[in-house]
């Protein structure tokens, strides 16, 4: 434990000389009065210590400048001086010492490191970066707690309050870039990742807070210079106890390409289909919910896909698809929260994702890209089939609480349940603090054929209180039992601006069917258009909404409708242009 070299002043040397006199020579004062200064002997840190202790860095007392000594409720700082040539024992003295006042034993607690003002040993909090000797040694904590000391032999036997984990790596030829202890307990503000001290000879060591480590915990991560990553998982439950050392010899002969690289900023770049599955495991199984992930190539997935993020482990990082194509995503075994992502938490972002040939079967909260979204889904496209027997089913997002922007869907979105839409099954408001904030869908379009029970819309199945649908359209068939609309199935106190439905058929076996909206309790429609259906824009109205330029296009001339939608979108980031087929197409203008 080499930290600093101790220098003893002349005054302290005089004190030691006085302490060398016998206690009887000094005499005793009445009990409770100040008597002879107590000079302690400190042991317990040498390599020959008993099994419940371990040797620290060098197995000696070098570098420990001072310890705190508490006796009779009073804490005093004692200086440490090595008393043997090998520094395995030390003498503890103080300019303001504790005193003997009688021949009876005293109960003493001592500890290091010590900060002035402490009355008890501090909590064990080791350093995250122990790569340097100073930081490694500086993570140590020692104490002698509630020990009786006898007159004539005041000896304190210290033990370590940390555990020591040593890793010996074998059987590798690749260049090793880094070694980390991972998956550690964060109780008491301890780090979950520790960079160990490199002792040389492929041996790494670190001091950790005592803790339990469960079977399967990925607690050693080795990164190679070629980007490969080796992860060693605990084979059995382990209990890392204070004062003990645990050595793990790990062969890296089986190190395989995990399909991703870890960048200098801690983000993950996915290079293979297996790599995408592996980062999904990092999120779902290891709790790395906030990692940033980027695709580096087109991927073809095989087998059953496990969606990234769960209700208990929502994804909160940023996933950048980089406009690379993911083909063949298949989910058949999920009851809820199904898609490429199952659950996006607040602050999470999924962007620039291209999904093709997708096959998803689920129960509820099912989307081609995200099952349930509390974050942001931006510039994503879906092509394939989404089937369900439940509610909140969408081509992009099943249930949306925040923002969907610039997304598109094609194929089939079908459910026997409620709230089914080409882009989102349901878009609802969310409390942020005490304020209810409506969600937003903007700049999206769907060519998918959409069918469901009740609340079926070409773009959104149901649009909730204070929510917005802006600059979005649908051109596919829309069919439902009740409350079916070319753009939105159900609206409750929400606004729809600059949206349309065209070409596809709108049909219903029940009530509430309209070219724009199937059923509305209140809200506002501005510059919304439809064609290829009956004359009514709204199927059923409970409270008449505010309507401004909501019209059917009967002459197939969409240019005038486009101009009026663009006028309504003048403060938006989206505008329409006329496509080759004569229909308006969205363009991002900022």
N, C-alpha and C positions, 0 to 999 in steps of 0.2 A: 504493500500500500504506500508506495513512495509518492509523497506530495510535496513536502518541504522539509528542510533540515532544521532541527531545533537547536537554538543557542540559549544557554542558561546564563543569566546575569550573575554578577558577583554577589548580589544580595540573596539570590535564590540559592547559590552555593553555600552561603553562610547558614541559611535556613536548613539546608540538608545536613550540614554539620551539627547543628543543634539537635535536629531530629534523631541523629545517631546516638545521642545519650539515652540511657535506659529510662523507661517511663518512671521507675521508682526514684531515680535521681531527681527527676523534675518534680515529683510529688503530685498530689491530687488535691483539687479544691472540692468543696462540698458539691454533692450531686446537683447538676444543672448549671453550675458555674463553669467559666472558661478554664480549661486546664492545658494539657499537652497537645500540640498540633498533631493531627493524624496524617501520616505518610503512608499511602497505599502501595501495594505491589499489584501489578496488573498482569494477568496471564491469559491463556486460552486461545491465542491466535496462531500458535505454532503448528507446523504440519503434523506433529505428533499428538495433537489434541484428540480427545475421544470422539466417538462416532457422531455425536450430535453437534459437532462443530466442523468447520472446514477451513483449510488454509486460504487466505485471500490471495491477492496478486503475488506477493513474495513470501507470505507466511510469517510476517513479522510486524513489529510495531513502528517501523520507520514511516515517517510521513504524517503520523497522527500527532497533531500539535497539542490538543487539549481535549479533555472530556468534561462533561457535566457530572457532578456527584451530588446526589440528594440524600440528606440525612435529617431526620426529625423535621421534615417538611421544608427544609431550607436547601436551595440549590447553590453550589459554588463551583467555579471553574477551576480545574486542576490541570497543570502542565504535565506533559508526558515526556519522560526521558528514558531511552533504552538503557537497561541495566545489565545486559549481557552482550557479549561480543557478537552473537548471532541475532540480537535484537528480538529474541523470542519472549522476553519479559521486560517490563517497564516499571519505572517508579513514578508515582503520581504525587505531585507536590503543588502547593498553592501559596501565594502571598497572602491570601485571605482564607485560611483553611478551616475545616471542621476540627473540633477539639475532643480529646478524651476528658471526661469529667468523672469517670468511675471505671471499674474493671469489667463492667457488663458488656455483652455483645451489643452491637448496633446493627440495625437493618439498613442497607444502603442500596440505592439504585443509581447506576451510572450509564452514560450513553455518549455516543459520537455518531454523526456530527452534532455539534451543539451551537445553538443560536441564543444569544443573550436574551433573557426573559422567559425561556422555556422552563416549565415546571415538570414536564413529563417527556419521555422519548417521543420524537416527532413521528408522524406517519411515514411509512416506507414509500418513497416515490423515486424510482430510478430514472435515469436519463434515457431518452430515446436513441440518441447517438452516442454509443460507447466505443466508437472506432479508435479514439485516441486513448493512450494510457491514462491521461488525466481524467477524462470523462468516464472511463471504465472504473477506475479506482474511486472516483467521486460519487459513484452510485452505491457504494458500500454503506451499510448501517450496522453498528455493533452496540451491544448493551450488556450490562450485568444487572439483572432486575431482581429486587427484593432479596438480596443476598446478605446473610449474617456475617459480620466481620468481628474477629476476636481481638481483644487487647493483646498486644505482643505479636500478632500475626494478621494484620489487616489486609487480607488478600482478596482481590476481586477477579473473578474468572469471567471473561467476556465471551460471548457467542455472537454469531452473525444473525442479523434479522432478514437478510436476503438469502435467496437460493442462487446457486451458480449453475448455469447451463453451458456445457461445452460440446461443440460439434466438431467431429473429425470427418473430413471429406476424403473419399477414396475413389479410384477408378474413373478418372476423367482426363481427357486430353484437350477439350475445348478451353478457350480463354474464359476465365471466371471473372465476371464484371462486378458482382455484388452478392453478398449473403445477408439474409435478414431472418430474424425470428418474427413470426407473424401469428395472428390470431390470439394474441395474449389478452389477459383480463385487463380491463380499464378501470377496475375498482380502485377507488382512492386516487383518481386522476393519473394512474400509471399509463404509459404508452401501450398501444396495441401492436406496434411494430418497433423492434429494437435492432439497430445496426451493431453487431458484436465487435469485439476487439480481435484483430488478427494477430495471433500469437506466432504465426509462421508454421511451416510444416503442415499446411492445410488444416490447421486447427483454429477454431474461433470460439470465443467465450464471452458470456454476458452475465450480468447480475440482474435478477428479476425479483419482483415481489412474490412472496409465497402464494401459490394458487393451484387450482385443480385444472387439469387439461384433459378434455374428453377424447375418447377414441375417435379418429377421423379428422381431428383438427389439423389443418394445414399449418404447421408451426415452423417449418424451415422452407424458405424460398431462395433458390439460387438462380441468378440470372447470368447468362453467358454473353460474351461479346458479340456472338452471332445472332442474338435475339432470343435464343432458346431459353426456356424457363423450366427448372426442375422444382417440383413441390413435394416435400416429404410430409406425410400425414402420420399422426400419432397412431401407433398400432394397438395400444391399450390405454385405458384410463391411467393417468399419472397424477400424483400429488407431489408438487414441488414444495418441500418444506424448508423453513428457515434454517440456515446453517449447514445445509447439505449440498453436495455437488452431483449433477446428473450429466452423464456423458453419452452422446449418441454418435455412433459411427455410421455414416451414410454413404452408400455406394452410389455414384452418379453414372454408372455404366449404362443404366436404363433411361437416362435423360432423353426425353423426346420433345419434338417440336409441339408446343401446346396450341399452335395455330394463332398465336398473338405475340406481340412484343410489348414490353412496358417501356414507355418513353421516359425521358428525364423528368418530366413534370408529373409523372405518376399515372398518366393516361394510358389506355390500351389501344393498340392498333391491331385489328383483326385481319388475318391474312388467309384463313381457311374456314371451311364450314365447321370443322371440329373446334376451331378457335372461337367461333360465335357461340357454340354450345358450352365451351369452357367458361367464357365470360358470363354466360347466363348462370352457371353454377356459382361463380364468385358472388354474384348478386343474391341469388336465391338461397344458397346454402352457407355461404361464408359471411353474409351480411355486408358485402361491399357495395351498398346500394347507391353510393354517390360517385362511383368511378365514371370517368369520361371515356367513351368508346367511339372509335372511328373505323369504318370499313375501308380496306385498302384495295379490294378487288371484288369482282362479281362472285357470288356464291350459289351453289346448288345444294340444298338441304335434302337429306334422306332420312327416313324414319320419322318417328313421332317427335314433334317439337315441344319443348317445355317453355312456355312464355316467360319472358324476363320480368321480374317484379311480381310480388304477391301482395295481398291485403295486409299481411303482417310485415312484409319487407318491400315497400314500394320503391321503385327506381326513382332516384332524385338527381342523377347525373345528366350529362348531355350525350346523347347518342347521335353521331353524325354518319348518315348513310353514304355521304359523298357521291350521291346519285349512282352508286353501284347497285346492280340488280341482285336481289335475293329471290331465287326460284325454288319452287317446290315445298314451301312451308306447309306442313300438315299438322293439324291438331284434331284429334278425335276423342281424347280421353279426358278432356277438361269439362267440368260442370259449369264453371263460371270464370270470369276474368281471363278470357282467351284471346289470343292474337299473337303477333310478333312479341308484343309486350302485354303482360297481364294487367299490371297496375302501375301507373305513373303518378308519383306523389308530387306535392307542391314543390315547385322549383325545378322539376324534371323537364327535360326537353328531348323530343325525338324529331329529327329533321332530315330532309333530303334522302328519304328512303324510297326505293323502288321495289315493289313486291309483285311477282308474276307467278301465275299458276298456283295460286293459294287454295288450299282446301281446309276449311275450318268447320267443325261441328261442336257446338257447345250448348249450354243451357241458358245462361243469362250473362249480361255484361260481356258481349262478344263483338269484337271488331277486327277487321283485317290487319290493322296496325296496332291498336291498343284496345284492351277490354274496357278499362276505366281510366279516365284521364283527369288529374288535378293540375297538370302542368301545361305544356305547350306542345302541340303536334303541328309541324310546319313543313310544307313542300313535300308531302308524301303521296305516293300513288299506289293503288291496289288494283290487281286484276285477278279474278278468281271467283270462288264460291264461299259464301258464309251462310251456313245453315244453323238453325236453332229451334228449340222447342220452348224457349223462354222469352223474357223481355229484355229490352235495351240492346238491340242488335243493329250494327252499322257497318258499312263498307270500310270506313276508316276507324271510327271509335264507337264502342258500344254505348257508354254513358260518358258525357262530357261535362266537367265542372269548370273548365277554364277556357282555353283558346285552341281552335283549330283554324289553320290558315293555309291557303294555297294548295289544298289537297284535292285529289281526284279518285274516282272509283269506277270500275267497269266490271261487268260479269253479272253475278246473281247474289242478291241479299234476300234471304227467305227465312221466315219464322212463323210458327203457329201462335206465337205469343204477341205481346203488345210492344209498342214503341220500336218501330222498324224504319230505318232510313238509309238512303244510298250513301250518305256521308256519316251521319250519326243516328243512333237509335233514339237517344234522348239527350238534350242539352239543357242543363238546369243551373240554378244559381247556387252560390256557396257562401257561407259565412266566413269572412276574413276579420278576425276579432269579433266585434259585435255588429259589423256592417254586412248586410246581405248584398253580394256582388253577383250580377248576372254574367253568365258565360257568353262567349262570342264565337260565331262561325263566320268566316269571311273568305271571299275569293276561292270558293270551292265549287266543283261541279261533279255530277254523276251521270254516267250513261248506263248504269246498272239497272236491271229489272228488279223491282222491289215488291215484295208481297208479305203480308202478315195478317194478324187478327184485327186489332184496333190501334189507332194512332200510327198510320202508315204514310210516309211522305217520300217524295222523290229525293229530297235532300236530307230532311230531318223528320223522324217520327213524331217527336214531341218537343216543343220549345217552351221552356218554363218562364216563371216570373222574372222580369227585368233582363231577360236574355235578348241577344241580337242575332239576326241572320242578315248578312250583308253581302251583296254582289255574289250570289250563288245561283246555280241553275241545275235542272235535271232534264234529260231527254229520253229516259228509259220508261218502260211500262211500270205503272204503279197500281197495285191491286190490294184491297183489304176488305175486311168484313164491315167495319164501321170506322168513321172518322178518317177518311182517306183524302189526301191532297196531292196535287202535282208537285208542290214544293214542300209543304209541311202538313202532317196529319193533324196534330193538336197544337193549339196556341193558347197560352194563358198569360195575359198581361205582358206580352213580348212585342218586339218590333221586327218587321221584315222590310228591307230596303233594297231596291234594285235587283230583284230576283225574278226568275221565270221558269216555266215548264213548256217544253215543245216536243213535237213529233210522237212521243210515246203515248200509249193509251192509258187512261185513268178509269178505273172501274171499282165497284164496290157491290157486295151482296147485301149490304145493310144500309144504314142511314149515314148522313154526314159525309158528303163527297163533293169536292170542289176543284176547280182548275188550279187554284193557288193553295187553299187551306180546306181541310175537311171539317174541322170543328174549332171554334174560337170562343173563349169566354170574354176577352177584352184584349186590346192591344192596338197596333197601328201597322198598316200596310201602305208603303209608298213606292210608286213606280214599279209595280209588279204586273207581269203579263203571262198569258197562257194561250195555247191553241189546242186544236184537236180534242176538244171536249165540249160539254154543254155550255150554256151561257153564264152559269153562276161561278163566280170566283171563290165563294165560300159555301160550304155545305150547310153548316148549322152555326148560327150566331146566338150567343146568350146575351151578351152586351155588344151592341153594334160597334165595331172597331172604327178607328179613324182611317179613312181610305182616301188616298190621293193618287189619281191616275192609275187605277187598278183596272185593266182592260183586257179583253180578249183580242188576239191578233187574228183577224179573219181573212185577210188578203195575202197572207204569207210575206208581207212586207215588214220585216223586223227592223228596218233601219230607223223608222220613227220611234219605235219602242226603245231601241238602243240609245237614241239621243236623249230621250227622257230619263232612262235609267242612269245614263252618265251624268245628267244634270243633278239627279238625286245623290249621286256618288261623288260629287265635286270635292268633298272634303275627305274622301276615302283614298286609300292607296291603290284602288282598283278601278279600272275602266274597261269598257267593252269595245271590241272591234268586230267588224263583220267577217265571218269565215267564208270559205269558198262555197259552202252549202247555203249561205245566206243567213245563218243563225249567228247571234252574238257570241263572241269568245272573249274570255277574261284576259286582261293584261295587267301585270303589276307595274306601277308607274313610279315607284320610289325605290 
